Each structure stands twice: as C-alpha cells, then as structure tokens.
Amino acid sequence: MYVIEAEKLTKRFGNFTAVDQISFEVSEGEIFGFLGANGAGKTTAMRILCGLSKPTSGKVRVAGFDIYKQTEQVKQHIGYMSQKFSLYGDLKVWENIRLFGGIYGLSEVQLKEKTDRILGLLDMEDKRDALVDSLPLGWKQKLAFSVAIVHEPRIVFLDEPTGGVDPVTRRQFWELIYQAARRGITIFVTTHYMDEAEYCDRVSIMVDGRIEALDTPLELKRKFCVENMNDVFYSLARKAQRGE
Amino acid sequence: MNNVQLNHITRSYGTIHAVRDVSLDIRSGELFGLIGPDGAGKTTLFRILTTLLLPDSGEAKVCGLDVRKDWKEIRGIAGYMPGRFSLYQDLSVEENLRFFATVFKTTVKENYDLIHDIYVQIEPFAKRRAGKLSGGMKQKLALCCALIHRPRVLFLDEPTTGVDPVSRKEFWDILSRIKKQGITIIVSTPYMDEASLCDRIALMKNGVCLRTDHPATISASYPHLLWAVCGADMYSLLLDIRAYPETYSCHAFGDRHHLALKSGKHEMNDLKHFLQGRGHSNVTIEPLVPSVEDYFMNFEEDKLCM
C-alpha cells in the first residue's frame, strides 16, 4: 500500500525546471529520507506533496488523494513540521495542542485525551501551562512533532526537524519518529545530518531537480563502495551544477 | 598578536543566563571552534567579542584590546559573519563588497588577494542583488564582506547551519586557507563532526563551557570503554540493549549503536547471549574509538549518575 505515488513529477518556474520528472513511491509506515544539496529542489517537491503548490506536470497521489483535484483532502491527512515553523511561542503548551487539534477537527474528548497522552509521552506534565517560547529548542521540536501528528495523519512531512538540536535530544527525537512509524504513520524527512540518513528505511538523493539515487542506506553504500552515507551524498552531490 | 581572551564572562537577559562564567584563551592564528547546540551561549559570546553587547561581568580582550574601553579599535580589526544573513539585500554583490570596504576605509582592490578564491565563485553574479542569491552564495558573499578589511580576528557564527554536507566541506576548506594568512578564526557550529576540523574547541551547553582542548584530546578522554553494536532491526536492538542490566549508555550513531557498559569489562558474550534471547541473531560487537560527540553526550550522563 503506497502512501505517496509520484510519477514524472515536474515543476517549472518560467524556464527554470526546479523538479525534473521525479518518480517514486513511499509505503505505509516507511521512514523515507529525502536528501539533496541546497537548491536541489527538495523544498519545491515537498510543497507539492503537501498540497501547497501545483505541479507543472506528472501524476501525484498523497494518502490516496489526487494532488491536483483533492488538495483539501490531502491537507487533512498529512502532518507537517519544520525547524522554522512549528508552534506558537506565545501560546502555552496545552493551548498549542488544543489549537492544532481543533484545526484538524478533534472533539473535546479527543483533545483532552490527546493532550494528556502527549504530555505523558514527552514527560512534560509539569510544563502544561508553560509558554512554548520558554522551552529549550529540543523540547519544542519534540512537542512540535507530537502536535504535527495529533490528528493521526497517514503521513508526516518533516523539513530539517533537528537542525541545531543537541545530540541527546536529536536522538530522542528520532525515537519519536520510530514510534510513530511503528504505529503506521509514514515519515517523509529531510536532514543535513548524514548519520540520520542511516536511520531511514530508504533514502532518495536529489541533484539538480532529479532523483539520482533511491535505495536503502545499506544498498546505497554498497553501490557506491563507500563506508557511510556522507560519502554516498558526497559522490552524488558534488556533481551538482546549480546552487539554491 | 591576534589572540582572544575571555575571563569569567557572564551575561544574562532578564532571568535567562545566556553565558555563565566563561573563560577562554584563544591563541594567535588558531582555528578555534565553539561547539554546542542552540542555546549554548555561542552567539552571546560573539556579540560580546565584537563589542555589540556588554558583558554583565568579566573581562574580554581581542588582540589585547578591551571590549569595554577599546571597542572602536576592535571594530576595525575584527571581521564578523553573524548567523543571520545581514548584508544589504537590495544592493548588488559588488555594491555590498564595495560598501563594506569603504566603511573600513579601504578598497576592494587593496585586499582582493585575501578573498580572491572565494569571490571568483560569486563573481558571475556580481550585478545580482544580494537578496536574490542562493543560500550558498549568500554565505560566500558574507564571508568576503567580513574579510575585505583584512581583519586580524574573524568571528563566524554558525556559518554551516542548514548547509548541505558538500557545501559544508567546501566552507571548511576555505577556512583552512584563510587561517594560513595568520588570521585567528573563531567559528561556532552545532555539528559535532566539525569539531575535528578545529585546532582546539570549547564544548558549550546552556551558557557553560564544559571543556576546552584539542578535539583529539577530548575524545581520547572519554571515560568508558566504547563498543559499536550492529544488527538487523536497529531500533528494537537499541531498546533491548538498554534493557540489559549492565548497560551504562547506548546511543544510535548512524548505522551502529555506541554502547558503554557499567563495569567496563571486555567480555561481550553475556550481552550477545542476552540479545539472542530477545531475537537478535546476527549481532556484531566491536571496540570503538570515541568521538567528540560521544564525549559531549556522556558529559551529561556522568553528571546525572554522580
């Protein structure tokens, strides 16, 4: 069962082809790493998959919905977080959960139950009334992830979720990812930390608008005859012609 | 001499202690790294050293000049590349460069040799407005502007954050070339793997400097025996290793887990047996040389156990 199906997905801005005929599928519960150099076209592709931008051509289905015609259904069945946008800093922890849960149409009973469960899971019961701005970055990001999946979406898009987060919290964040994937939530994640690429079931690497490699980390390392994902990335991305 | 000294520097913002009693002695010509996550206090230190912010207490000197009394002179000899892009977005690439040269009463021509290697990469876009540049090109222009007055000390606040691994490597190659000119470079980064590219580093967290030394010395002082554990299902392997009574700490590190045991013993058959009992058949366990990241994470764990 595929949660994302993209066939020859293309996006042009004027005569610039940001995303050039990329095709791939992502399965239910898979942790899919979406890597590429700055400017390779990751953000453009991700915006299309989230229903925020229309492709120029190609077929795309996300959570079973057509990206051209069923944009609103797509948005209801996905979650999204990035380092830049996640939570409202001037709202309290519980208010953020309530706000996002409310937007996704959770009932009062569900909201209460979800709030308790998230705070318990993150060991943040005593922070219920704290302003989000007062939390350390790592806590904020863990909370942001939990809020991004508060409506149990089919898939969650994570755009560099761990940038600048300390090493211990970065790993705790990945444990939350594993737990969500085990519940069947598909994870679509971008990162510049190559050790995190190893945590993905499969990894795609974009160069100049195209997917140049897509496989498990183990297979990619084997194919390129290198020891780690950093070297895989390096062999592919140093050929890139264009900047951001 | 292009050295930088901090003596018991403290700075708070209201109730937040951004920097607590930090002392550093950075040598002339050194490539020195401030390593730590967001909130460690790195930016506050930069702002104090570039005379944009006064410390609450303590002393700081750049090339022997006092940040309180000699701020004007320091501004003339320091180059600063802030974490947020802070060039003039509506000036072109060459206009920005000329502007910064003029502010420092010099010309682009006079110091062009220093930036030549970097500038040739953005020269094709000389007429483009800075705001329209790509992230990588903005970063290179910002570095050129910070260097154009031939500073004696260069401060770089997280120049590689959010930058892909290939561009990160290029940037560090550029830094080692600048260093050859005798310029002292102080660079901050949240990427622990960049620590080994510095001559010396300060590990920082929550405003405190945990340790200052050569990166190799720091990783060698990791206090436990460290093991690399690999298996098929890495996540459940991690959970099961943590359930092993002798486990002191276990962290995911790319395609392997880093494990330290409580007793520090060398015999791994007990653990292998334990893991086999939990369904992990093809587990490999090998001794491992610790990294700065191992040291950084362990620092916290040891403190919690004391």
Interface residues (C-beta under 8 A of the other chain):
Chain A: G36 A37 N38 G39 P136 L137 G138 E160 G163 G164 V165 D166 P167 V168 T169 R171 W174 E175 Y178 H192 Y193 M194 D195 A197 E198 Y199 P217 L218 N228 M229 N230 F233 Y234 A237 R238 A240 G243 E244
Chain B: G36 P37 D38 G39 S134 G135 G136 M137 E158 T161 G162 V163 D164 P165 V166 S167 R168 K169 P190 Y191 M192 K205 M234 Y235 H251 A252 F253 G254 D255 E293 F296 M297 E300
